[in-house]
Amino acid sequence: MSTLVELIPGNSLITATPEEGRQLAIKLSRLIIKVTQPDAAIREKLRPVYAEDAAMLIAIGQTVAIEFATIAAANNFWK
């Protein structure tokens, strides 16, 4: 890939609140897709495919959940 993608924005998983952590989890999940398929035209072409596939949508949710669990642990579960 010719353009470097910052995989951890700001080089930190620390967030002030669980809501910010969830937003970061979504962002990280989207970055994974961008790195895996760097061609924006192909990603756009594939979007309707997964938008109507329940299994793919569940997989997206699982990816976000894994990212969120990592962020929550890094934030000591906001205790």
C-alpha positions in Angstrom: 0.0 0.0 0.0 1.5 3.3 -1.0 -0.2 5.5 1.7 0.4 4.7 5.3 -2.8 4.3 7.4 -2.6 5.3 11.0 -4.0 2.1 12.5 -4.3 3.5 16.1 -5.4 7.1 15.8 -3.3 9.3 18.0 -1.3 6.1 18.9 -3.5 5.5 21.9 -6.4 3.4 22.9 -7.2 5.5 25.9 -10.6 7.2 25.8 -12.4 9.4 28.3 -15.6 7.4 28.3 -17.0 4.0 27.1 -19.0 5.9 24.4 -15.7 7.3 23.0 -14.3 3.8 23.3 -17.1 2.4 21.2 -16.6 5.1 18.6 -12.9 4.3 18.5 -13.7 0.5 18.1 -15.9 1.3 15.1 -13.2 3.5 13.6 -10.5 0.8 14.1 -12.8 -1.8 12.5 -13.3 0.4 9.5 -9.5 0.9 9.2 -9.0 -2.8 9.1 -11.2 -3.0 6.1 -9.4 -0.1 4.4 -6.0 -1.8 5.0 -7.3 -5.2 3.9 -8.9 -3.8 0.7 -7.1 -0.5 -0.1 -9.0 0.1 -3.4 -11.9 2.4 -2.6 -13.8 1.5 -5.8 -13.8 -2.2 -4.9 -14.9 -1.4 -1.3 -17.8 0.7 -2.7 -18.7 -2.2 -5.1 -18.8 -4.7 -2.3 -20.8 -2.6 0.1 -24.2 -3.6 -1.3 -23.2 -7.3 -1.1 -22.5 -7.3 2.6 -25.3 -4.8 3.3 -27.9 -7.5 2.5 -26.0 -10.5 4.0 -27.0 -11.2 7.6 -23.9 -13.3 8.3 -21.5 -10.6 7.0 -23.3 -8.0 9.1 -23.0 -10.2 12.2 -19.3 -10.6 11.4 -18.9 -6.8 11.3 -20.6 -6.6 14.7 -18.2 -9.2 16.1 -15.2 -7.3 14.7 -16.3 -4.1 16.5 -17.0 -6.0 19.7 -13.4 -7.5 19.7 -12.0 -4.0 19.1 -14.1 -2.6 21.9 -13.0 -5.3 24.3 -9.4 -4.4 23.6 -10.1 -0.7 24.1 -12.0 -1.4 27.3 -9.2 -3.4 28.7 -6.7 -0.7 27.8 -8.8 1.7 29.7 -9.1 -0.5 32.8 -12.8 -0.8 31.9 -13.1 3.0 32.8 -12.8 2.3 36.5 
